[in-house]
Amino acid sequence: MNHYKGQDCAFCVESVLLHSRVLSFSLNDVPLSKTIVMKTSYLFTLLGLMLFSTPNMAQKTIVEFEHFIEQHQGLDNVSGELVPIGISEIERKIIFFIEEKFPDLVEEIENIIWDSYETQTTHSYKNHNHKFIAVLKVKGKDEQSFYEVIYDPNFKTVKSEYHWDIEMLDFVFDPSLEERENGKADLLQLEIANQVNPPSLNDFNNTHEGFIRLKEEKNRGENNFSPLDVKDINQMVNQYVSSTYSNVEYTRNIVWKSYSTFISPYSSHHFHVFLVQVKVKGIRSIKYLEVFYNPLTNVTKGDFRWEEENEKFARPIAEN
């Protein structure tokens, strides 16, 4: 039976601790030497359980492509309404999180609305999360307040990137994360987000299953994977670079960087990002730029621009 080994071991450790406490109250009539031996035996048992339970607990936190597929399939309900797996448990966790974080601020949690689900895959990691909007009644404020929270399906944890601003009397985005957001690509300008005919959940699952199939066929390591049709995409990326950037002498290498998916009630998109190494005319060192591939439209497009002064390709910083 596949069971939560980490939880089993935690239970075992708790049992050992309990027995050791009971034992300490019943050793008055036992010789000192035997008492030491018995306590030492329990100590080593406890250490052994903790040692061997650690890898099992760590393994349960690894995100796999199968987790993405499970979450996407869970959203594809018969009624057509997008509802995450285990929504009741998630809502309870969100309520607890808000009540613990704002005990003197929030008067009532009026509603919790599922907003979106997204995944990201790179060579070094895979992650995914659901976003929810909590509709709140805040003390001393007549109108409703809206608070975005992020739920991790693997760790089953809730967090938020917003905090209460006492001057604005509203929840505001963490300013320390602005640089991260400003560095992101404009998916509208790249014709990836909010398209008339968005991709389906099956499109996402087919791509993730392609990662799994190629990894099995090539017998690759845990973080060594790429899209099934990577060779064809590389040719498209190469053609795009040579036709778009006139200062590029030739492309030296093309490396798959990441794959991302996004779905909300009225929008969805997915895309690959490729890192391109190029030789620029008159520049000795190799330069780098990013190119996006939209599987839905089979189109490659980039947003990097050549900065003459810095002698590099870079994404223009988004203006607030």
PyMOL commands that set and color helices and strands:
alter all, ss='L'
color gray80, all
select helices_A, chain A and resi 5-24+32-59+65-75+87-101+175-182+201-218+230-244
alter helices_A, ss='H'
color red, helices_A
select strands_A, chain A and resi 106-122+126-138+145-152+157-159+162-165+170-173+248-264+267-280+287-294+299-301+305-307+312-314
alter strands_A, ss='S'
color yellow, strands_A
deselect
rebuild
show_as cartoon
